[in-house]
Amino acid sequence: MRVTAKATMRQNEPRLSRGPFCRVPPWFVALLYLFGAAALIPCSHGTTDQAKVRVYTESTFPRNTPPGPAEVVAALAAGPDSNHLPHIDAKRAFEYTREVTAFGPRYMGSENHKKLERYILDHLKDDQVEDDAFTADTVEGKFPVRNIIAKFPGKKEGIIAILGHYDTNYPLRNTGYVGANDGGSSTAILLEFANQLRGKTPRDGYSVWLVWTDGEEAVRQWSDTDSLYGTRHLAEKWEKDGTLKKIKALLVMDMIGDADLDIQRETNSTPWLLDLIYAAAQRGGYQSHFYAMQGAIEDDHIPFVKRGVPCADVIDLDYGYNNVFHHTPQDTMDKLSPKSLEIVGNTILETIRVLDQR
């Protein structure tokens, strides 16, 4: 895939596949601002692979300045002491990532994909689980798609949905590609969130639904119709049955295990929710890992964004120098770190806590 002039969700911006992207040096951005031209920075590369569509520019606000509104700061201030913030078991989450990756390629319709489905369901055997299964008609034929939903009821009316895809890239199925970060880390962090939520229901806050999404990857080349098979189906289903109206926030976890963690500020996402996540990260002392870069990304949140659901895509697309490891056989466990899972996991748990107070 390559940069094109094809229309995107963000009018008049170039379209990039989920491949390499560029960083613009901060001093250069500052210089351009002096001439009132910062909005004209080009950021593109000539050749990319099949992927999520995303465009990046350097963030124009300082890393260490929380952009959140006063209500976010107030909610955080009312929370527990920073020494007693909610936290995940990062070593366990990392081990889940290793076990998921060990299945090998896990593209739709494969035997390894079925094994991973059973692995996830085994971990959820004592939880309230619902399937959203259907057959996707793609450019490469028909594929079984299965979204797995674990529900943890709350006392408040409303739902916080946390999504992460568990399939791997179909076009790379014969290359040895195992998707440790892209598919593995998102699967694992949701399993760890389930551990944190289990046995504490009904929760004092909103219900939390964990969704292992399927068919996120394109089967040939990323487009509006060849991508996001699982979430496009789920968003339509939830719109019809009224679930969408109950969702207070929807968070997508994607590529969050990179040892050199740098979560982008994704500009298709809902600003107040991005601000809240940043404030939660700052409370944990993790703000240096958030929002150094910003730009538009097409990911599993997009079908819900289009329907007006408050969404945030939590993703690090700076995977190796110039994103060199992404969608290559080099996406392996040695590039990941339990510390990165800790940073994202703890930040999202704190985000849930603050959302419960809204």
N, C-alpha and C positions, 0 to 999 in steps of 0.2 A: 504494500500500500504506500501511497505517496501523498505529499501535500497537494491539495487541489483547491480550486475556487468554489467548489460545490457548497451550496447553502447549508449552514449549520444552525443550531439553536441560537447561536450568538451571531447576529446579523453582521455581515461584512468582515468577519474574522476568518483567517485561513483555517483549513481543516487538517488536523494531523491525526494519524493513527496512533495507537498506544505504543509508540516506538520512541526513538531518541527525541529529546527536546533540549532547548538551549537555555542557559543561564545568562542573563544580562548583568554585568558587573554593577554593583550599587553606585559606584562613582560615576558610571556612564549614565545611569538613570537620573542621578542628581544633576548632572551637566545638562541633560536634555530638558529637565524641568525648568532650568534657568531660561531656556529658550521656548518654553511652552510646548515642547514636542514629545513629551514622554509617552503619550498615547500612540505614537507612530512607530514604536520599536518593532521591527520584524523579528520573528522568532520561528525559524523553520529549518528543516533538514530535508534533503532530497529524497531519501529512500527510507521507507518504514515497512513494518510487517502488519499482518492482520491483527487488529487490536481495538481496544476502546479508543474512542476519539477524544483527544484532549489538546488544548493549546495553553501554553504557559508564558507568563512574563514575570520579571522579578517583582516581589511584593514592594509596594510603595509606602508601607508603614513599618516602623521599627519592630523587630522581633519581640522585644521586651515590653512593648506597649499594648496592654490588653484592649482590644477594640470593643469589648462588651458594654452593654447599657448598664445604667445604674441598678436596675432590678437584678441583673445577674450578679453584680458585685455584692449587693445586699444579701442575696440568697446564699452566696458562698460564705460570706462573713457569719451568717447564722448557723453554719454547719459545724461539724466536729473539728477539734483541734487537728492541725496538719499532721501530727504524729499518729492520729487515729483515723485517717482517711480510709475508705474502702480499698481493698487491694486484692489482686488475683494471686494465684500460685503460678508464678512465671515459669518455674522449672517444669511443672506439670504441663502447662500449656505448650512449652517447647517440645516436651516429649510427645504430646499429641501431634504436633506438627511433624515430628520425625516418623511417627507411626503412619500418619496419613500419606506422607511422601513415599514411604516404603512400599505402598501399593503399586507405585509406578504410574504410568499414564492413566488418567481417569476421565477420559473424554466420554461424552454422551454415548450410550449404547454399548460400551465396552464391559468386559467381565470385571475389570478392576473397578469400574464405576459402581457396579452392583455390589462388589465387596465393600466398598466404602459406604454405600447406603446402609448395609447391615452393620458396619462398624459404628456409624452415627446412631442408628436406632438402638443398638446394644447399650450405648451410653445413656440413652433416654428411656430405658425400659420402664422406669418408675415414674415417668413424667406424663403429662397430658400432651399427646402428639397427634398431629393431623397431617394428612398428605394432600398435596395439590399435584396430582399426577395427570398427565395428558400426553398426546402424541404430537410432536412438532413436525410440520411439513416444511422442510428446508431445501435449499438448492442442492444438497447432497443426498436427498431422500428423507424418509421419515425416521424420527428418533424418539425414543421414550424419554420424557422429561419428568422429573419428580422433585418438587419443592417439599422440604421437610420442615414442619412448623412445630416448635415446642412452646406451650403456653404456660405461663406462670401467673396465676390470677392475682389481682390486687384489690384493695378495698375501694379505691377511687374509680370513678367512671372514666374510662379512657385507656389507650394502649400506647406503649412505647415499643416500637418494632426495631429489632437489630438484625441486619441481613449480612450474609457473607456467602460467596459462591464456593461450591465444592467441586465443580467440574474443571478439567484442564483443556488446554487448546487442542482442537481437533486437527487442524492442518499439520501440527508438529507431532502427531501421534507415533510416527515411525522414526523419530530422531533421537530417542532417548530422553525426551523432555519430561520432567516429573513435576514441575510447578510447585517447588517447595514454598516459595513466597506467594506466587500467584495461584491461589487455590488452596494450598496447604495451610498457610498461616490464618486465613479467614475461617477455614473449617475448624481449626484448633481453638481459636480465641472464642468462638461461639460455644464450643464444648466446655471451655473453662467458665464462661459466663453462666452456663447451665449449672455448673457446680456451685457457683456463688448464690444462685437464686433458689436452688433446690432446698426443700425443707423449711422454707421461710414464707410459705403461702398460707393464707392470703397475705400478700405484701401490704405494708401500710400505705404505699403509693399506688401508682397505676399498674395495670397488668403489663407484663413484659413478654413479648413474643419474640422468640429467636427463630430466624428463618434461614435454613441452609438452602440457598438458591441454586438452581440447576440451569444449564444452558445459557450461562452468561456469555461464554465465548462464541465468536463467529465460527461457522463451520467452513467458510471459504474466505470471505473478506468482509470486514466490518461495514455494516450499513444499517439503516433503520429497520430493515426486515431480516437481516442476518446478524443477529446479536440479541442479547437480553431476552431469550425465549422464555425463561422461567418467570422473570419479573413482569414482562409484558402481559403474560397470561394471568399472573396473580393480581396485578393492579386492576385489570378488567374485572376479574372475579370479585375482588373486594369492593370495587365501585358498585357492582350490581347488588351485592348483599348488604351494603351499608357499612361495611367495616372501615372503609376509608375515612368516613366522617368521625370515627372514634379515635383515630390515630393522632396523638399529640405531637409525636416526633418519630421520624424514621431515620435510622443511622445505618450506613453501609460500611462494612469493614473490608478493605481490599489491599493486599500487598503491604501488610503492616509489620512484617517480621524482619525487614532489612536491618542489618547491624548498624548501618549508617542512616539512622531514621530521620526523615524529613517529611512530615505530613504537609501536603499542599493545601492552601486555602482554595477550595473548589468553588468557582464562581457561579455554577448552576445551582448550588445549594442555597438554603435559606439563611440570610445573613445573621439573624438573631441566634440561630442554632449554632452556626459557626462561632459566633462570639462567645456563646455559653461554653462550648467545648474548649476554646482557648483559655477562658477564665478558669475552667476546671484543671486544665494542664498547668496553668500558672500556679494554682494552689498547691499542686503536687511538686512544683519545681521543675516541670518538664517543658516549659514554654519555648526553650531553645530548639526543640524538635518539631515545632509547629509554625507553619505559615511563612517560611522564608520565601516561598514561591507561591504564585497564585495563577489561576487560569481555569478555563472551562473544560470539563471532563464528561464524557458520556459513559455512565456506569449503571449499576443496577438501581440507582435511585431515580433515573430519568423518567420511567413510566409513571412514577408517583409524583415527581415534580410537575409533570404535565397535567396532573389532576389536582394540583393545589395542596398537596400534603407537605408539611414542613419537613425538609430533608437535609441531611448532611452526608457527604461522601468523605469518609476518613481513609485517605490513600496516600501512599508514598510512591510516586512514579520517578523517583531519582534513584534507580536501582543499579548501582555500579556507576563508574564514570560514564557520563553521557548515556545513562540508562542501558548500558551494554549487556546486562544480564537478563533483561526482560524478554520474555518469549524466545529464549534460547535454552539449549541443554545445560547452560551454566546456572540456571535457576535451581540451585541445590542447597542443602542444609548448611554447608560451610559459610554461606553468605548471610546467614540469619543469626539472631541473638535473642536469648530469653529476656534480656533487658529491654529490647524494643517491644516485645509482647507485654512486658510489665508496664511500660510507659503508656501504651495505648489502652491496655486493659484497665489500669487504675484510673486513667482519665475518663474512660467511658463509664465506669462505675460511679465516679463522682458526678458525671453529667446526668446519669439516671437519678442520682440523689437530688440534684437541684431541680430537675424536671418534675420530680414528685411533689415539689413545693410550689409549683406554678399554679 
